[in-house]
Amino acid sequence: MTVNEIFYSLQGEGSLVGVPSVFVRLAGCPLRCRWCDTKYAWSASAGTEYTIEEVAEKVESYRTNHLIITGGEPMTNPELPDMLKTISGGNLHITIETCGIKFVPDLSCDLMSISPKLANSTPTESELALEHEKIRFDLPSLQQLIDNYRYQLKFVVDGPDDIEEIEMTLANLKNVNRDRVFLMPQAGTLDEYLAKSKMTAELCKQTGFRFSPRLQVFLWNNAGGR
């Protein structure tokens, strides 16, 4: 399988923020989000070929029991189920980071961390935007993920108007626990992060949603592999 990078850092977002974790970033994503901070992982060939056993060995070499599978979009990787079967076991806690566009059943996963893409993610290039809009949101897949896994929902907020779309998304889903909904400031740099964090915090106070830091931006200014 093609792995873009494997690294040891802190979980930067969501309910496990700050937890030392090993990250396995799989290559390949069809979305091409406008503000994506891992464009270097878009191509399915952007990385190094590993056997599943090599990935497992690398994961075991770090002093943590938290593993985060990210991308790219890992749920589109056909080798994901076999990799998780090989790696899971013992006291390893596995988080999968996904945008929620595909449901895969029976994965060894302790937390499905879902970040549905809002309209603010649409690329500016017309050709990319057309394809992006076709696939960026899949309500049936999103509902299945919520129904079948322990989950959290993380929404990237670019401005106050995004709240209306977030509320509409939640209204179209069944059995969503609003305590598991996080708002995160859209930011590619530390300056952007600081500028938008107060706005996002105010939106959390208005709606009751939780504020999620983005430690990878705050601590390392979004440097790769951190």
Buried (B, 14 or more C-beta within 10 A) or exposed (E): BBBBBBBBBBBBBBBBBEBEBBBBBBBBBBBBBBBBBBEBBBBBEBBEEBEBEBBBEBBEEBEBBBBBBBBBBBBBBEBBBEBBEBBBEEEBBBBBBBBBBBBBEEBBBBBBBBBBBBEBBBBEEEEBBEBBBEBBBBEEBBBBBBEBBEBBBBBBBBEEEBBEBBEEBBEEBEEBEEEBBBBBBBBEEBEBBEEBBEBBEEBBEEBEBBBBBBBBBBBBBBEBBB
